[in-house]
Amino acid sequence: MKMTGKLNKEQVESISKFFADVSKLLIASVVIGFFIPNVAGSVDVITFVGGSVLSIVLFTVSVIMLKSE
């Protein structure tokens, strides 16, 4: 199953890198914020779980897009 449609190789690579970067930002803000609550306020469990799941999904999409080239 190709997810690339009519995008060229550079566009797919750029979008894939964007998803990977968003995944890293989510990990940095939600997961680390959960374990170090004094720095930026506390993060509740629902936000922690939601951010972790979304981060994993975005990273997985990024890897699948790079593999489908």
Helices and strands as residue ranges (DSSP letters): H 9-26, I 27-31, H 32-35, H 37-40, H 45-67
